[in-house]
Amino acid sequence: MRIIKDLSRITEPLTNAVVTVGNFDGVHLGHREIFRKVKKAAADSGGVSVVVTFIPHPLKVLAPQKSPQLINTYAEKETLIEASGIDYLVEIAFDHQFASTTARDFVANILVGKLGMSKLIIGYDYAFGRNREGNVSLLTLLGDEFSFKVEELKPISNGSTIFSSTAIRKMIASGDVKGVVPLLGRHFSVGGTVVHGHHRGKGLGFPTANLETEKELLPKDGVYAVKVKVDGVFYAGACNIGTNPTFKNHALSVEVFLFDFEGDLYQKEIRVYFIDRIRDEKSFADVSSLQQAIADDIQRCRDILSKAFVIEYDEYLKD
């Protein structure tokens, strides 16, 4: 997949470009279905498949107070879209100047003029351009004017629930990391670098890795059964998200205890896959009570993880 971050680098239109436009946060199964249709239409016409998205998310510019915590980092989104088999990913820098672009100018100058769009596929009720004026009605008229086809997809669901980034965010924020898998299409994960923390875990008998991450959206505070990828190998583990109220911390931390792991994790890049939620974070009366609770958590995590396997993006995207 070729990633285009600067439209000026496109010197001539692409060949029969079949395009979809959106934020695609989460790259969930609804997005995957859109990408599948874009790829098929491109293959049928002998053209190329193109995803157009915006960085940062438009609401971070237009209404920061309403901007959602993103499910993916921008790097994760690139990886997931590439895994979907798309030919071109166009990342448009979104700022106040670009926000003033009319839908007509966006279509005429960028989608048709720069990208050579022959067909536009959009999700249900999606609109773009200044004041979201680029709805399916206007796009159909512009299609007649600029000779491209428009296809608006019906709501995409698993039969009972419509795939939605908003719904997925709410589930993750509530801690429902198990229930979100059928919508997200994979286990929710958080990647980052292991850094030094308070070093309390080792003293308690459970040395933990303190994760520094760029992820905006984290599951609700609590204890989770997780699998952790280190140097390409998966390890079972337990993860605590929170402020460690027993020790009266204030800063939020993500700490992971890997079972049956030996070695130094500091400065390593790891990825934590959330399998199930165990309990809320609690404050304990003394250290011994905390140690017993951790031991109980670990046993419960072992039981859950003995029957679990991780669904990664490269697995759920296989046809």
C-alpha positions as a printed Julia matrix, in Angstrom:
319×3 Matrix{Float64}:
   0.0     0.0     0.0
   1.27    3.46   -0.87
   0.61    6.16    1.73
   0.22    9.68    0.37
   0.55   12.48    2.91
   1.15   15.32    0.44
  -1.27   15.75   -2.47
   1.29   17.8    -4.37
   3.27   14.6    -4.9
   0.49   13.25   -7.12
   1.58   14.43  -10.57
  -1.13   12.66  -12.56
  -4.51   11.08  -11.69
  -4.65    7.44  -10.64
  -6.2     4.82  -12.91
  -9.97    4.33  -12.45
  -9.7     5.09   -8.76
 -12.47    3.65   -6.61
 -12.52    5.82   -3.5
 -14.0     5.81   -0.02
 -13.73    8.75    2.39
 -13.98    8.69    6.16
 -12.26    8.77    9.53
 -12.28    4.97    9.88
 -11.33    5.04   13.56
 -11.09    1.49   14.82
 -10.98   -0.05   11.34
 -13.79   -2.29   12.58
 -15.76   -4.9    10.66
 -18.05   -2.27    9.16
 -15.02   -0.47    7.73
 -13.66   -3.78    6.53
 -16.85   -4.38    4.53
 -16.54   -0.95    2.92
 -12.93   -1.7     1.98
 -13.96   -5.08    0.56
 -16.48   -3.41   -1.73
 -13.94   -0.77   -2.78
 -11.4    -3.45   -3.63
 -13.93   -5.48   -5.62
 -15.14   -2.47   -7.58
 -11.55   -1.51   -8.37
 -10.73   -5.04   -9.51
 -13.85   -5.17  -11.7
 -12.9    -1.9   -13.42
  -9.19   -2.56  -13.7
  -8.54    0.33  -11.35
  -7.05    0.96   -7.92
  -8.6     1.08   -4.45
  -8.18    4.31   -2.48
  -9.0     5.25    1.12
  -9.06    8.96    1.93
  -8.89    9.98    5.58
  -7.98   13.0     7.68
  -5.27   13.71   10.25
  -6.01   14.8    12.87
  -9.6    13.74   13.35
 -11.69   16.76   12.2
 -13.36   17.2    15.59
  -9.96   17.76   17.21
  -9.76   20.92   15.11
 -13.39   22.01   14.88
 -14.7    21.07   18.34
 -11.93   19.73   20.61
 -14.35   19.47   23.54
 -16.45   17.0    21.52
 -13.53   15.09   20.02
 -13.62   11.37   20.86
 -10.76    9.39   22.3
  -9.54    7.52   19.26
  -9.65    3.73   19.19
  -6.45    3.56   17.15
  -3.32    5.6    16.94
  -2.74    6.94   13.43
   0.1     4.43   12.96
  -2.22    1.57   13.94
  -4.83    2.8    11.47
  -2.26    2.74    8.68
  -1.29   -0.82    9.57
  -4.9    -2.02    9.65
  -5.87   -0.36    6.37
  -2.8    -1.82    4.68
  -3.78   -5.24    6.03
  -7.18   -4.73    4.38
  -5.51   -4.88    0.97
  -6.05   -1.25   -0.06
  -3.77    0.12   -2.81
  -3.55    3.78   -1.72
  -4.12    5.53    1.59
  -4.41    9.32    1.26
  -3.99   11.17    4.56
  -5.17   14.77    4.28
  -3.9    17.27    6.84
  -7.02   18.71    8.43
  -6.92   22.29    9.68
  -9.28   25.27    9.78
  -8.32   26.3     6.26
  -9.12   22.87    4.86
 -12.35   22.79    6.88
 -13.61   25.71    4.78
 -13.35   23.65    1.58
 -16.74   23.09   -0.03
 -17.82   19.57   -0.89
 -17.87   20.54   -4.56
 -14.27   21.81   -4.48
 -13.14   18.74   -2.53
 -14.71   16.44   -5.11
 -13.63   18.44   -8.19
 -10.1    19.34   -7.14
  -9.02   16.39   -4.99
 -11.14   13.31   -5.58
 -11.53   13.78   -9.34
  -8.73   16.18  -10.24
  -5.94   14.66   -8.15
  -7.04   11.07   -7.59
  -8.88   10.38  -10.85
 -11.94    9.0    -9.07
 -14.29    6.9   -11.21
 -16.47    5.66   -8.34
 -17.16    6.82   -4.78
 -18.36    4.38   -2.13
 -19.53    5.9     1.15
 -21.0     4.53    4.33
 -24.6     5.1     5.34
 -25.39    8.71    6.27
 -21.76    9.85    5.81
 -21.12   13.4     4.64
 -18.06   15.56    4.17
 -17.05   19.07    3.16
 -17.91   22.41    4.73
 -20.94   22.04    7.03
 -21.15   18.37    5.98
 -22.8    19.45    2.73
 -21.3    16.54    0.79
 -24.24   14.15    1.32
 -25.35   11.45   -1.09
 -27.8    13.76   -2.88
 -25.18   16.36   -3.71
 -22.6    13.71   -4.52
 -24.96   12.08   -7.01
 -25.39   15.43   -8.79
 -21.62   15.94   -8.79
 -21.21   12.43  -10.14
 -23.31   13.35  -13.15
 -21.26   16.51  -13.64
 -17.81   14.95  -13.24
 -18.57   11.44  -14.58
 -18.17    9.24  -11.52
 -20.53    6.78   -9.9
 -21.76    7.0    -6.3
 -22.71    4.08   -4.09
 -24.07    4.58   -0.58
 -23.93    1.45    1.52
 -26.72    0.41    3.83
 -25.96    0.19    7.58
 -23.57   -2.71    8.11
 -24.27   -4.98   11.08
 -23.73   -8.46   12.45
 -27.47   -9.02   12.38
 -28.22   -7.47   15.75
 -25.78   -4.58   16.17
 -24.72   -1.95   13.64
 -20.94   -1.62   13.46
 -20.12    1.79   14.87
 -16.93    3.45   16.15
 -19.05    5.27   18.75
 -20.53    2.02   20.08
 -17.1     0.4    20.16
 -15.61    3.31   22.1
 -18.37    3.05   24.7
 -17.83   -0.68   25.13
 -14.08   -0.35   25.56
 -14.45    2.61   27.94
 -16.86    0.52   30.04
 -14.37   -2.35   30.19
 -16.28   -4.72   27.91
 -13.17   -5.9    26.1
 -14.65   -9.36   25.55
 -17.96   -8.14   24.13
 -16.33   -5.71   21.71
 -14.53   -8.44   19.72
 -17.52   -9.28   17.43
 -17.79   -5.6    16.45
 -14.14   -4.66   16.32
 -13.23   -7.92   14.61
 -10.17   -8.47   16.78
  -9.08   -8.17   20.38
  -8.54   -4.58   21.47
  -4.86   -3.95   22.08
  -2.55   -1.29   23.44
   1.04   -1.01   22.28
   3.85    0.94   23.85
   7.25    1.02   25.48
   8.09   -0.49   28.86
   9.41    2.22   31.18
  10.36    2.44   34.83
   7.48    2.74   37.28
   7.33    2.76   41.09
   9.0    -0.69   41.34
   6.42   -1.84   43.9
   5.44   -4.98   42.0
   8.75   -6.74   42.53
   8.54   -6.09   46.26
   5.05   -7.57   46.31
   6.31  -10.66   44.51
   4.69   -9.76   41.18
   7.1    -7.69   39.05
   5.16   -5.61   36.55
   6.01   -3.83   33.31
   4.88   -0.22   33.25
   3.62    0.67   29.77
   4.04    4.09   28.18
   1.6     4.4    25.28
   0.27    6.93   22.76
  -3.15    5.31   22.88
  -5.94    7.76   23.67
  -8.64    5.23   24.55
  -8.0     2.78   27.37
 -10.38    0.28   28.97
 -12.06    1.23   32.24
  -9.85    1.11   35.33
  -9.55   -2.42   36.63
  -7.8    -5.76   36.29
  -7.8    -7.68   33.0
  -6.73  -11.05   31.69
  -4.38  -10.27   28.8
  -1.95  -11.78   26.36
   1.19   -9.82   25.7
   3.3    -9.93   22.55
   7.03   -9.56   23.19
   9.47  -10.0    20.32
   6.84  -11.92   18.37
   6.01  -14.32   21.23
   2.75  -14.32   23.23
   2.74  -14.55   27.02
  -0.26  -14.85   29.32
  -0.58  -12.1    31.87
  -2.63   -9.8    34.08
  -2.97   -6.06   33.5
  -3.98   -3.36   35.96
  -5.2    -0.01   34.68
  -5.67    2.71   37.24
  -4.07    4.79   39.95
  -3.15    2.09   42.5
  -5.44    3.49   45.23
  -3.86    1.33   47.94
  -0.71    3.43   47.54
  -2.67    6.66   46.93
  -1.21    7.34   43.5
  -2.75   10.0    41.3
  -1.36    9.34   37.84
  -3.01    6.72   35.65
  -0.79    3.75   34.84
  -0.97    0.6    32.72
   0.94   -2.21   34.45
   1.33   -5.74   33.16
   2.52   -8.87   34.96
   3.65  -11.55   32.5
   3.32  -15.14   33.68
   6.26  -17.48   33.06
   8.46  -14.79   31.55
  12.14  -14.33   32.28
  14.16  -11.43   30.98
  14.45   -7.66   30.96
  11.54   -5.77   29.42
  12.73   -2.2    29.94
  12.63   -0.13   26.74
  11.07   -3.0    24.8
   8.07   -2.42   22.54
   5.22   -4.7    23.61
   1.55   -5.04   22.72
  -1.13   -5.95   25.26
  -4.26   -7.76   23.99
  -7.25   -7.51   26.33
  -9.12  -10.83   26.63
 -11.5   -10.33   29.56
 -12.15   -8.09   32.56
 -11.6    -9.54   36.03
 -12.66   -6.85   38.48
 -12.67   -3.15   39.36
  -9.57   -1.56   40.82
  -9.83   -1.56   44.62
  -8.12   -0.04   47.62
  -6.92   -2.63   50.14
  -6.45   -2.19   53.87
  -2.9    -3.53   53.89
  -0.2    -4.99   51.64
  -0.96   -8.6    52.56
  -4.59   -8.2    51.48
  -3.37   -6.75   48.18
  -0.93   -9.63   47.68
  -3.69  -12.17   48.22
  -6.0   -10.35   45.79
  -3.26  -10.29   43.15
  -2.64  -14.02   43.62
  -6.37  -14.69   43.2
  -6.45  -12.46   40.08
  -3.54  -14.34   38.55
  -5.19  -17.71   39.08
  -8.42  -16.47   37.52
  -6.49  -15.02   34.58
  -4.64  -18.3    34.08
  -7.96  -20.15   33.95
  -9.41  -17.73   31.37
  -6.29  -17.55   29.24
  -5.78  -21.3    29.11
  -8.77  -21.45   26.75
  -8.24  -18.17   24.9
  -6.43  -17.22   21.74
  -5.69  -13.78   20.34
  -7.44  -12.51   17.23
  -5.0   -10.16   15.5
  -5.68   -7.97   12.48
  -3.84  -10.31   10.12
  -6.16  -13.12   11.18
  -9.52  -11.37   11.12
  -8.82   -9.82    7.72
  -8.33  -13.17    6.01
 -11.1   -13.94    3.55
